[in-house]
Amino acid sequence: MGSALILASLPFAIGIVMLGLGLSLTLDDFRRVGQYPKAAVVALLCQIVLLPAICFGVVLAFRLPPELAVGLLLVAASPGGPAANLFSHLFGGNVALNVTLTAINSVLAVVVLPVVVNLSAGYFLPDGAALGLQFDKILQVFVMVLVPVAIGMLVRAWAPEAARRLNLPVRALSVVVLVGVIYAVLYAERENLVGYFVSVGLAALVFNIVSLLIGYGVPRLAGVDHRAATAAGFEIGIHNTGLAITIALSPTLLNSTEIAIPGAVYGIVMFFTATGFGWLIRSRARRHPQSLSAIKAR
């Protein structure tokens, strides 16, 4: 399961990631959903309803072992990661919409995560009732997710200059934390690593690609403009895998390295696929600017 030090530091590590998110948020980010009602509603429905359903189909199609199936569904239920904002910025997405979706998804995750984990554990694991997130564990997820975000938002509201100075160092530390958590999981399971990658690697890749395509394609079919659809694509395709891994590993939550493995694999895969996806849709937008303008005019 890894060292006691790694396990003890996990809540602190994810707290840093969520604090960094909070430092970038204001109440206006939640209110801004009114500016992009269609894009926000479509993206949130994709994230909360469509994505877990698609992931369930993927794990059944690839016949994943029970713990890996629950782990990939845990990733599907996790909110978009802070990296989604960066990719959206790099590839011409609506970053303001990204920030709004991340803020709302982080709040909704307190409800969505326990529901998906309990349903998937009950379906795939013989002792699923013992591994699910009961009420006391849901409170821990609430504290882990929302309290650091609230602290970060308060710092930004009351001491904006301090928040501005802290923003970049905390974001950099968040990346280091994510890399460290993924490394810890992979190192702890190094003897079984090849088998895990064979078992879950292709499923994680397929689910990641489908997530990006669904996140971009469904809003476009609903008449959402290219920049907003790009933001939704990255928000839905890039998950907060650090949160998923922490919930899986924490001794007081799921306490399972096997359940954490899909999050670690997805956390590696998503940066490569997101880069390719961003390049693809930006190239397509440059080749077909007329079609984009026509959709915006609707």
C-alpha positions as CSV (number, residue, x, y, z in Angstrom):
1,M,0.0,0.0,0.0
2,G,3.0,2.3,0.2
3,S,4.6,4.0,3.1
4,A,2.7,5.4,6.1
5,L,4.2,8.8,5.3
6,I,2.7,8.9,1.8
7,L,-0.7,7.8,3.1
8,A,-0.7,10.4,5.9
9,S,0.2,13.2,3.5
10,L,-2.5,12.4,0.9
11,P,-5.3,14.7,2.5
12,F,-2.7,17.5,2.8
13,A,-1.6,17.0,-0.8
14,I,-5.1,17.1,-2.2
15,G,-5.8,20.1,0.1
16,I,-3.0,22.0,-1.7
17,V,-4.5,21.2,-5.1
18,M,-8.0,22.3,-4.0
19,L,-6.6,25.4,-2.2
20,G,-4.9,26.4,-5.5
21,L,-8.3,26.0,-7.2
22,G,-9.9,28.2,-4.6
23,L,-7.3,31.0,-5.1
24,S,-8.4,31.2,-8.7
25,L,-12.2,31.4,-8.0
26,T,-14.6,34.2,-7.0
27,L,-18.4,34.2,-6.4
28,D,-18.7,35.7,-9.9
29,D,-17.4,32.4,-11.3
30,F,-20.5,30.7,-10.0
31,R,-22.8,33.5,-11.1
32,R,-21.3,33.5,-14.6
33,V,-23.2,30.3,-15.5
34,G,-26.0,32.7,-16.5
35,Q,-23.8,34.0,-19.2
36,Y,-23.4,30.6,-20.8
37,P,-26.6,28.8,-19.8
38,K,-26.7,26.3,-22.7
39,A,-23.0,25.5,-22.7
40,A,-22.9,25.1,-18.9
41,V,-26.0,22.9,-18.7
42,V,-25.0,20.7,-21.6
43,A,-21.4,20.3,-20.2
44,L,-22.7,19.5,-16.7
45,L,-25.1,16.9,-18.0
46,C,-22.3,15.3,-20.0
47,Q,-20.1,15.3,-16.9
48,I,-22.6,14.1,-14.3
49,V,-24.9,11.7,-16.3
50,L,-23.4,10.8,-19.6
51,L,-19.7,10.2,-18.6
52,P,-20.3,7.7,-15.8
53,A,-22.7,5.8,-18.1
54,I,-20.1,5.7,-20.9
55,C,-17.4,4.6,-18.4
56,F,-19.6,1.8,-17.1
57,G,-20.0,0.6,-20.7
58,V,-16.2,0.8,-21.2
59,V,-15.3,-1.2,-18.1
60,L,-17.8,-3.9,-19.1
61,A,-16.5,-4.0,-22.7
62,F,-12.9,-4.4,-21.5
63,R,-13.9,-6.8,-18.7
64,L,-11.8,-5.0,-16.2
65,P,-11.1,-6.6,-12.8
66,P,-13.5,-5.4,-10.1
67,E,-11.1,-3.0,-8.3
68,L,-9.9,-1.5,-11.6
69,A,-13.5,-1.0,-12.8
70,V,-14.4,0.9,-9.6
71,G,-11.2,2.9,-10.0
72,L,-12.0,4.0,-13.5
73,L,-15.6,4.9,-12.5
74,L,-14.1,6.9,-9.7
75,V,-12.1,8.9,-12.2
76,A,-15.3,9.4,-14.3
77,A,-17.1,10.9,-11.3
78,S,-14.2,13.2,-10.4
79,P,-14.5,16.9,-11.4
80,G,-12.4,18.5,-14.0
81,G,-8.8,19.3,-13.0
82,P,-7.1,22.7,-12.9
83,A,-5.1,21.6,-15.9
84,A,-8.3,21.8,-18.0
85,N,-8.1,25.6,-17.7
86,L,-4.5,25.6,-18.9
87,F,-5.3,23.4,-22.0
88,S,-8.3,25.5,-22.8
89,H,-6.2,28.7,-22.7
90,L,-3.5,27.1,-24.9
91,F,-6.0,25.9,-27.6
92,G,-8.4,28.8,-27.7
93,G,-11.2,27.7,-25.4
94,N,-13.4,29.9,-23.3
95,V,-11.4,29.9,-20.1
96,A,-14.0,31.8,-18.1
97,L,-16.5,29.0,-18.9
98,N,-13.8,26.5,-17.8
99,V,-13.4,28.2,-14.4
100,T,-17.2,28.3,-13.9
101,L,-17.6,24.6,-14.8
102,T,-14.7,23.6,-12.5
103,A,-16.2,25.6,-9.6
104,I,-19.6,24.0,-10.0
105,N,-18.3,20.5,-10.6
106,S,-16.1,20.7,-7.5
107,V,-19.3,21.4,-5.4
108,L,-21.3,18.8,-7.2
109,A,-18.5,16.2,-6.7
110,V,-19.4,16.0,-3.0
111,V,-22.7,14.4,-4.1
112,V,-21.7,12.7,-7.4
113,L,-18.6,10.9,-6.1
114,P,-20.3,9.0,-3.3
115,V,-23.2,8.0,-5.5
116,V,-21.0,6.6,-8.3
117,V,-18.6,5.0,-5.9
118,N,-21.3,3.3,-3.9
119,L,-23.2,2.1,-7.0
120,S,-20.0,0.8,-8.7
121,A,-18.6,-0.9,-5.5
122,G,-22.0,-2.5,-4.9
123,Y,-22.1,-3.8,-8.5
124,F,-18.5,-5.0,-9.0
125,L,-17.2,-5.8,-5.5
126,P,-18.5,-8.7,-3.4
127,D,-17.8,-6.6,-0.3
128,G,-18.9,-3.4,-2.0
129,A,-21.0,-2.3,1.0
130,A,-17.9,-2.2,3.1
131,L,-15.8,-0.3,0.5
132,G,-18.5,2.3,-0.4
133,L,-18.6,5.9,0.9
134,Q,-20.9,5.9,3.9
135,F,-22.1,9.2,5.5
136,D,-19.0,9.7,7.7
137,K,-16.8,9.2,4.7
138,I,-18.9,11.5,2.6
139,L,-18.2,14.2,5.2
140,Q,-14.5,13.5,4.8
141,V,-14.8,14.0,1.1
142,F,-16.7,17.2,1.8
143,V,-14.0,18.5,4.0
144,M,-11.3,17.4,1.6
145,V,-12.9,19.1,-1.5
146,L,-14.8,22.1,-0.3
147,V,-13.0,23.4,2.8
148,P,-9.6,24.2,1.0
149,V,-11.6,25.7,-2.0
150,A,-13.5,27.9,0.5
151,I,-10.3,29.0,2.2
152,G,-8.7,29.9,-1.1
153,M,-11.7,31.9,-2.2
154,L,-11.7,33.8,1.2
155,V,-8.0,34.6,0.8
156,R,-8.7,35.9,-2.7
157,A,-11.7,38.0,-1.5
158,W,-10.0,39.5,1.6
159,A,-6.4,39.6,0.5
160,P,-6.3,39.7,-3.3
161,E,-2.6,40.7,-3.5
162,A,-1.6,37.8,-1.3
163,A,-3.8,35.5,-3.5
164,R,-2.2,36.8,-6.6
165,R,1.3,36.1,-5.2
166,L,0.3,32.6,-3.9
167,N,-1.5,31.6,-7.1
168,L,1.5,30.6,-9.2
169,P,3.5,28.8,-6.4
170,V,0.5,26.9,-5.3
171,R,-0.4,25.8,-8.9
172,A,3.2,24.7,-9.4
173,L,3.1,22.8,-6.1
174,S,-0.2,21.2,-7.2
175,V,1.5,19.8,-10.3
176,V,4.4,18.5,-8.2
177,V,1.8,16.9,-5.8
178,L,-0.1,15.2,-8.7
179,V,3.1,13.8,-10.1
180,G,4.2,12.7,-6.7
181,V,0.9,10.9,-5.9
182,I,0.9,9.1,-9.3
183,Y,4.6,8.1,-8.7
184,A,3.7,6.8,-5.2
185,V,0.9,4.7,-6.6
186,L,3.0,3.3,-9.4
187,Y,6.0,2.6,-7.2
188,A,3.8,0.8,-4.6
189,E,2.5,-1.5,-7.3
190,R,5.7,-1.7,-9.3
191,E,5.7,-5.6,-9.2
192,N,2.3,-5.7,-10.8
193,L,2.7,-2.6,-13.0
194,V,2.9,-4.3,-16.4
195,G,-0.2,-6.4,-15.6
196,Y,-2.1,-3.3,-14.5
197,F,-1.2,-1.3,-17.6
198,V,-2.2,-4.3,-19.8
199,S,-5.5,-4.5,-17.9
200,V,-6.5,-0.9,-17.6
201,G,-4.3,1.1,-20.0
202,L,-6.3,0.6,-23.1
203,A,-9.6,1.1,-21.3
204,A,-8.3,4.4,-19.8
205,L,-7.1,5.6,-23.2
206,V,-10.4,4.8,-24.9
207,F,-12.4,6.4,-22.1
208,N,-10.2,9.5,-22.2
209,I,-10.6,9.9,-25.9
210,V,-14.3,9.4,-25.8
211,S,-14.6,11.9,-22.9
212,L,-12.8,14.6,-24.9
213,L,-14.9,13.9,-28.0
214,I,-18.2,13.8,-26.0
215,G,-17.2,17.0,-24.2
216,Y,-16.6,18.8,-27.4
217,G,-19.1,17.1,-29.8
218,V,-22.3,17.1,-27.7
219,P,-22.2,20.9,-27.0
220,R,-21.4,21.5,-30.7
221,L,-24.5,19.4,-31.7
222,A,-26.5,21.5,-29.2
223,G,-25.4,24.7,-31.0
224,V,-22.7,25.8,-28.6
225,D,-19.9,27.9,-30.2
226,H,-16.5,26.4,-30.8
227,R,-14.7,28.2,-28.0
228,A,-17.3,27.1,-25.4
229,A,-17.3,23.6,-26.8
230,T,-13.5,23.5,-26.6
231,A,-13.7,24.5,-22.9
232,A,-16.3,21.8,-22.2
233,G,-14.1,19.2,-24.0
234,F,-11.1,19.8,-21.8
235,E,-13.2,20.2,-18.7
236,I,-14.9,16.8,-19.3
237,G,-11.8,15.0,-20.6
238,I,-9.2,16.2,-18.0
239,H,-10.2,15.0,-14.6
240,N,-8.8,15.8,-11.1
241,T,-7.1,12.4,-10.9
242,G,-5.3,13.5,-7.7
243,L,-8.6,13.6,-6.0
244,A,-9.6,10.2,-7.3
245,I,-6.3,8.7,-6.2
246,T,-6.5,10.2,-2.8
247,I,-10.0,8.9,-2.2
248,A,-8.9,5.4,-3.3
249,L,-5.7,5.3,-1.2
250,S,-6.9,7.0,2.0
251,P,-7.1,4.5,4.8
252,T,-10.3,6.2,6.1
253,L,-12.0,6.1,2.7
254,L,-11.5,3.3,0.2
255,N,-8.0,2.1,1.3
256,S,-7.2,0.4,-2.0
257,T,-4.1,0.7,-4.2
258,E,-5.8,-1.3,-6.9
259,I,-8.7,1.2,-7.1
260,A,-6.1,4.0,-7.3
261,I,-4.3,2.5,-10.4
262,P,-6.8,3.7,-13.1
263,G,-6.5,7.2,-11.7
264,A,-2.7,7.1,-12.0
265,V,-2.8,5.6,-15.5
266,Y,-5.5,8.1,-16.6
267,G,-3.4,11.0,-15.1
268,I,-0.5,10.1,-17.4
269,V,-2.5,9.4,-20.5
270,M,-4.8,12.5,-20.4
271,F,-2.0,15.0,-21.0
272,F,-0.9,13.4,-24.3
273,T,-4.4,12.9,-25.6
274,A,-5.5,16.4,-24.5
275,T,-2.6,17.8,-26.5
276,G,-3.5,15.9,-29.6
277,F,-7.2,16.7,-29.2
278,G,-6.4,20.5,-28.8
279,W,-4.2,20.5,-31.9
280,L,-6.9,18.6,-33.9
281,I,-9.8,20.9,-33.0
282,R,-7.7,24.0,-33.4
283,S,-6.6,22.9,-36.9
284,R,-10.1,22.0,-37.9
285,A,-11.3,25.4,-36.7
286,R,-8.7,27.1,-38.8
287,R,-9.7,25.1,-41.9
288,H,-13.5,25.6,-41.5
289,P,-14.0,29.1,-40.0
290,Q,-17.2,29.6,-42.0
291,S,-19.0,26.7,-40.3
292,L,-18.0,28.1,-36.9
293,S,-19.4,31.5,-37.8
294,A,-22.6,30.0,-39.0
295,I,-23.1,28.1,-35.7
296,K,-22.3,31.2,-33.7
297,A,-25.0,33.2,-35.6
298,R,-27.7,30.8,-34.7
